[in-house]
Amino acid sequence: MFKKLLATLLVLMMTLTLLGTALANEGVSGTVNFVCAYAANYGMQDLIDAFQAKFPNVTVNLNVIGNNEESNLKIDTMLMGDGEIDVLLNYTTDRMETRSRAGRFVDLTDLLAEAGLSDMKANWGCDVRFTEDKLYYGVPVDGLGWYIAINMTEWENAGLGELPTAWTWDEYTEACRKMTHDDIYGGFDVTDVNQSWALHVRQVEGADVYYDENGMSSVLSNPLWRKAIEMKYQNEVVDKIWFPYTEGRPNGILNHNAFLTKKVASTVCCNIFRFIADTEQYPIDFKVGFAPYPTDEPGQPCLVEGPSPYGFLAITKDCKDNRDFDAAWEFVKFFATDGNYYLMKSGHISTYSRADKDEIISYIFGGMENAEKLIDIDSFKRFVLNFEGNTYVDTILGAGGGDYLPSYQIAILSGEMSIDDGLAELEAVTNQGIIEAAE
C-alpha cells in the first residue's frame, strides 16, 4: 500500500513539475519551421512533442529534406530567399562553414554564454567555430563514432572469450579468421564513400588525413594509406575473411544489411543500433556485442572512437530578421541539451555530454528489457555511447580529399591496378582536385 501511494505521489510531483515548467514558458510563443533529414518517426516527432509540452505556445513544423546533393541545393536556394527555414540541422563541417561564410546563420556566441553553454567542448565534445571571426554559428548536436558490432553467437562459437576493451587490427583480423566459416565472413570493413580506407588513417592521425603539411595529398607520404589498403587486400582478396568491398560498394550492400542478415559475423559501423532496434525489418536470433575500433599499434589512442561532429543546429538569418526568433532559440537550446538524445533513433550519436545512457538505451530499444534481448548493454554503453572518446574535426575543408577513394579502392582490390599504380594515380588526381578547388 505504501509503495503504491509513493508511486502515485511521484507521478503527481512529475506532473506538477511539467505543468509548472509549461506555465513558466507560456511567455514564449510563435512558430518554428525546422528542417532536417530525419523523418518524424526517427526521433524528430518525439523531440517536437517533448519541446511543445515544455513550451505550449510554440508550434514546431517539421520539414524533412534529405542530405544528398539535390536536397542540399534545395536548402541553399531556400536560405538565399525567404525560404521559411528558421532552424536547420546542417550536415557536415564543409556545408556548415560554407553557409556560415555566406552569412546564412545567426551568431549564437552571446546567447550560448547567457545560457551558461559557452564551453562548447565541455558540453558537446568539440569546439567548432566557422569563419575568421571565430564565432559560433551552430551547435554540434549530431555525431558519428566508430566501433565493431559482433554477432555474439558466432563469437562464442569461435571460442573467443570475453569481448575486448582494446585491440589492434592484427587481433581483430585473427578473430575474423576464427569466425569465418561456410558462407559467413568473419568481418566487414565500412563501405561509406569517404570513410572506408581513410578511416584506418584517421584512427591514427585524426583530422585532415588527406593532406600533408603543405596542404597537398598525403597518399604517398603517409605510409598508413599503403598499410591500410594492403590489409584490406589481404583480408578481402587473399584470405577471404572480410566481406569484399568490390561486392559491397557497387551493389549497395551496406554494413548493417550484411551483419543483420548474417552474411558477416562482425562489422565496422557507426549507426547499426538504429537497425538492430527495428526488429520488424531486421528480426535477429542473436545478441549483438560491441568492441572498440581497432588501433594500428597496441596502446595507441583511437581518434575515431568518440562522436565526431556531423550535424550542426543553426538558426537562419531570415528567422532573426522576420520571424519568431525567441521561439527558435528555445527550440535550439532544448534540442542541443535535454532533447539531444531523441536524434539517436536516426542512428546518429547525441553529442551532449550530460546525456543519460540508460535513458538513451531505453528510448532506442523500447525499454531496458527489450534492449537486454538484443544487445550487450555494458559494451554498448562503453563503445557506442562513448561521449568522452577521442574525436577529430577537420580544418581543411572543401578540397575534395576523399572524392576519389572509392573508385581507386575498387580498382586496386579487383586487380585492375596494382597497389603502387593505384596509390600514385590517386595522389595525382587528388592533388589536381586540391589545386582546382583553390582556384
WOHUGI-V809427 format. One record per backbone hydrogen bond with DSSP energy under -0.5 kcal/mol. CO is the residue of the C=O (numbers start at 0). NH is the residue of the N-H. E is the energy in kcal/mol with one decimal. If there is no record, write none. Layout:
co={CO	CO}
nh={NH	NH}
e={E	E}
This chain:
co={0	1	2	3	4	5	6	7	8	9	10	11	12	13	14	15	16	17	18	19	20	22	24	26	29	30	31	31	32	32	33	34	35	38	38	39	39	42	43	44	45	46	47	48	49	50	54	56	58	58	59	60	60	61	62	62	67	68	69	70	71	72	73	74	75	76	77	77	80	83	85	86	87	87	89	91	92	93	94	95	96	97	98	99	103	107	108	109	110	111	112	117	118	119	119	120	122	125	126	129	130	134	134	135	138	138	140	141	141	142	143	145	146	147	148	149	149	150	151	152	153	154	155	166	167	168	169	170	171	172	173	174	175	180	183	184	186	187	191	191	194	195	196	196	197	197	198	200	200	201	202	204	207	209	211	215	217	220	221	221	222	223	224	225	226	227	228	229	230	231	231	232	232	233	234	234	240	240	243	243	244	246	247	248	251	253	254	255	256	257	257	258	262	264	266	268	270	271	271	272	276	277	286	286	287	288	290	294	296	300	301	303	305	307	309	310	310	311	311	312	313	314	315	316	317	318	322	323	324	325	326	327	328	329	330	331	332	333	333	336	338	339	340	341	342	342	343	348	351	354	355	356	357	358	359	360	361	361	366	367	368	369	369	370	370	373	374	375	376	377	378	378	379	379	383	384	385	389	394	399	401	403	404	405	406	407	408	409	410	410	411	417	418	419	420	421	422	423	424	425	426	427	428	429	430	431	432	433	434	435}
nh={4	5	6	7	8	9	10	11	12	13	14	15	16	17	18	19	20	21	22	23	24	25	27	28	58	32	33	60	85	86	62	88	64	41	43	44	45	46	47	48	49	50	51	52	53	54	57	29	31	60	61	33	62	63	35	64	71	72	73	74	75	76	77	78	79	80	80	82	82	85	315	34	89	313	311	95	96	97	98	99	100	101	103	102	316	111	112	113	114	116	115	119	122	123	125	124	352	127	128	134	133	129	136	107	140	312	350	309	310	348	307	292	268	290	266	151	288	154	155	156	157	159	158	294	171	172	173	174	175	176	177	178	179	183	180	264	242	267	194	195	198	197	199	200	200	201	202	203	204	205	302	206	210	217	214	211	221	222	224	225	226	227	228	229	230	231	232	233	234	235	236	236	237	238	240	241	185	186	246	247	248	250	252	251	253	257	258	259	260	262	263	261	184	150	148	146	273	274	275	276	278	281	151	288	375	149	147	168	299	302	304	145	307	143	91	140	141	89	313	138	87	105	319	320	321	322	324	327	328	329	330	331	332	333	334	335	336	336	338	339	341	342	343	344	345	347	346	142	354	356	359	360	361	362	363	364	365	366	370	371	372	372	373	373	374	287	376	379	380	381	382	383	383	384	385	386	388	305	396	402	404	407	408	409	410	411	412	413	415	416	414	421	422	423	424	425	426	427	428	429	430	431	432	433	434	435	436	437	438	438}
e={-2.3	-2.8	-2.5	-2.2	-2.4	-2.3	-2.2	-2.3	-2.5	-2.4	-2.5	-2.5	-2.3	-2.5	-2.6	-2.8	-2.5	-2.6	-2.5	-2.2	-1.4	-1.2	-1.7	-0.6	-2.6	-0.5	-0.8	-3.0	-2.5	-2.0	-2.9	-2.6	-2.3	-1.7	-0.9	-2.5	-0.5	-2.2	-2.4	-2.8	-2.4	-2.3	-2.8	-1.6	-1.1	-2.4	-1.8	-1.9	-3.1	-0.6	-0.6	-2.9	-0.5	-0.5	-1.4	-0.7	-2.6	-1.9	-1.8	-2.2	-2.5	-2.1	-2.2	-2.6	-1.3	-0.8	-0.7	-1.1	-2.1	-0.6	-2.3	-2.6	-1.0	-2.3	-3.3	-2.0	-2.6	-2.4	-2.5	-2.0	-2.8	-1.3	-2.4	-1.7	-2.8	-2.7	-1.8	-2.5	-1.6	-3.4	-1.5	-1.6	-2.0	-3.0	-0.7	-1.7	-2.7	-0.7	-0.6	-0.7	-1.6	-1.2	-0.7	-3.7	-1.9	-2.7	-1.1	-3.2	-2.4	-2.8	-2.7	-0.7	-2.3	-2.3	-2.0	-0.8	-2.7	-2.4	-2.5	-2.5	-1.6	-1.8	-1.6	-2.0	-2.4	-2.9	-2.0	-1.9	-2.4	-2.1	-1.8	-1.4	-1.0	-2.9	-1.8	-2.5	-2.7	-2.6	-0.6	-1.7	-3.7	-1.9	-0.7	-0.8	-0.5	-2.7	-2.1	-1.0	-2.9	-2.4	-1.9	-0.5	-1.3	-2.0	-2.0	-3.2	-2.5	-0.7	-1.6	-0.5	-2.3	-2.4	-2.0	-2.5	-1.9	-2.2	-2.4	-2.5	-2.6	-2.7	-0.5	-2.1	-1.7	-3.5	-2.6	-1.7	-0.8	-1.8	-1.2	-2.5	-2.5	-1.1	-2.4	-1.3	-1.0	-2.2	-2.3	-2.7	-1.5	-2.9	-1.3	-1.5	-2.5	-3.0	-2.6	-1.9	-1.3	-0.9	-2.1	-2.1	-1.8	-2.6	-2.5	-0.5	-2.5	-2.8	-2.9	-1.8	-1.6	-0.6	-0.7	-2.1	-0.8	-1.8	-3.6	-0.6	-1.8	-3.1	-0.6	-1.9	-2.6	-2.8	-1.6	-2.0	-2.3	-2.2	-1.7	-1.8	-2.7	-2.1	-2.0	-2.3	-2.6	-2.2	-2.7	-2.6	-1.0	-0.7	-2.9	-1.8	-1.3	-1.2	-1.7	-1.6	-2.1	-0.8	-1.2	-2.5	-1.7	-0.6	-2.1	-2.5	-2.4	-2.0	-2.8	-2.4	-0.8	-2.6	-2.0	-2.5	-0.8	-0.7	-0.9	-1.0	-2.9	-2.7	-0.9	-1.9	-2.5	-1.9	-2.5	-0.5	-1.8	-2.1	-0.9	-1.6	-1.6	-3.4	-0.8	-1.1	-1.0	-1.4	-2.7	-2.4	-2.1	-2.4	-2.6	-2.2	-1.4	-1.8	-1.0	-2.8	-2.6	-2.2	-2.5	-2.5	-2.4	-1.9	-2.6	-2.2	-2.5	-2.0	-2.1	-2.4	-2.4	-2.4	-2.2	-1.3	-0.8	-0.6}
